[in-house]
Amino acid sequence: MRFVVRNTGERAGSDVPQVYLGPPENPPVPMAVRQLVGFRRVTLAPGEAQEVTVRIDGRALSYWSVEDHAWVKATGRRPLYVSASSRDLRLQMEIDVR
């Protein structure tokens, strides 16, 4: 996932944007409303913007199947959030997990 972080302040600063993944519309098992799947620390000068890339591990898209005794991808449209914390959502989009 790629997004831009911008320092709108007058001083240099650091931030740790976090990426959360939600469950598909009809989850195959109970799933968290938002699961932390990645983060990246960035330090920016005043007014500076930086494109940030956070890779989402394949296991983050999966759940443990007791029946299959294996990790199984939870397919379908899933919400993806970029935030400063789990309660401070800044960006939202959907991804199609196949």
C-alpha positions as CSV (number, residue, x, y, z in Angstrom):
1,M,0.0,0.0,0.0
2,R,1.3,3.5,-0.9
3,F,0.2,6.8,0.5
4,V,1.7,10.3,1.1
5,V,2.5,11.7,4.6
6,R,3.0,15.5,4.8
7,N,4.4,17.6,7.7
8,T,2.1,20.6,7.8
9,G,3.8,22.0,10.9
10,E,6.6,24.5,11.3
11,R,9.1,22.0,12.9
12,A,10.6,18.7,11.9
13,G,8.8,15.7,13.3
14,S,8.3,12.0,13.2
15,D,5.1,10.0,12.7
16,V,4.3,6.3,12.6
17,P,1.4,5.8,10.1
18,Q,-0.4,2.5,10.6
19,V,-2.3,0.3,8.2
20,Y,-5.3,-1.7,9.3
21,L,-7.3,-4.3,7.5
22,G,-11.0,-5.0,8.0
23,P,-12.8,-8.3,7.4
24,P,-14.6,-9.2,4.2
25,E,-18.4,-8.6,4.1
26,N,-19.2,-12.2,5.0
27,P,-16.2,-13.4,7.0
28,P,-15.7,-17.2,7.1
29,V,-14.7,-17.0,10.8
30,P,-15.1,-14.2,13.5
31,M,-12.5,-11.5,12.6
32,A,-11.4,-8.2,14.2
33,V,-13.1,-5.0,13.0
34,R,-9.6,-3.7,12.3
35,Q,-6.3,-5.7,12.3
36,L,-2.9,-3.9,12.3
37,V,-1.1,-5.2,9.2
38,G,1.8,-2.8,9.0
39,F,3.4,0.5,9.9
40,R,6.3,2.7,8.9
41,R,8.2,5.4,10.9
42,V,8.9,8.6,8.9
43,T,10.7,11.8,9.9
44,L,9.9,14.9,7.9
45,A,11.2,18.5,7.7
46,P,8.6,21.3,7.9
47,G,6.4,21.3,4.8
48,E,8.0,18.1,3.5
49,A,5.9,15.3,2.0
50,Q,7.0,11.7,1.5
51,E,5.5,8.7,-0.3
52,V,5.3,5.8,2.2
53,T,5.1,2.1,1.2
54,V,3.8,-0.4,3.7
55,R,3.9,-4.0,2.5
56,I,1.1,-6.3,3.7
57,D,2.2,-9.8,4.4
58,G,0.1,-12.6,2.8
59,R,-0.6,-14.1,6.2
60,A,-2.3,-10.8,7.3
61,L,-4.9,-11.6,4.6
62,S,-5.5,-15.1,6.0
63,Y,-7.0,-16.9,8.9
64,W,-6.2,-20.2,10.5
65,S,-8.6,-22.9,9.3
66,V,-9.2,-25.6,11.9
67,E,-10.8,-27.8,9.3
68,D,-7.9,-27.5,6.8
69,H,-5.1,-27.2,9.4
70,A,-3.7,-24.4,7.2
71,W,-3.7,-20.7,6.6
72,V,-6.6,-19.7,4.2
73,K,-6.9,-16.4,2.5
74,A,-10.1,-14.5,3.5
75,T,-11.2,-13.4,0.0
76,G,-13.5,-10.6,-1.0
77,R,-13.7,-6.9,-0.7
78,R,-12.0,-5.7,2.4
79,P,-11.6,-2.3,3.9
80,L,-8.1,-0.9,4.4
81,Y,-7.3,2.1,6.6
82,V,-4.3,4.3,7.1
83,S,-4.3,6.0,10.5
84,A,-2.4,7.6,13.3
85,S,-3.9,5.0,15.7
86,S,-6.7,2.5,15.6
87,R,-9.2,5.2,16.5
88,D,-7.8,8.1,14.3
89,L,-8.5,6.9,10.8
90,R,-7.2,9.3,8.1
91,L,-7.6,7.3,4.8
92,Q,-9.9,4.5,3.8
93,M,-10.2,2.4,0.7
94,E,-11.2,-1.1,-0.2
95,I,-9.1,-3.9,-1.7
96,D,-10.2,-7.0,-3.5
97,V,-8.5,-10.1,-2.0
98,R,-8.5,-13.0,-4.4
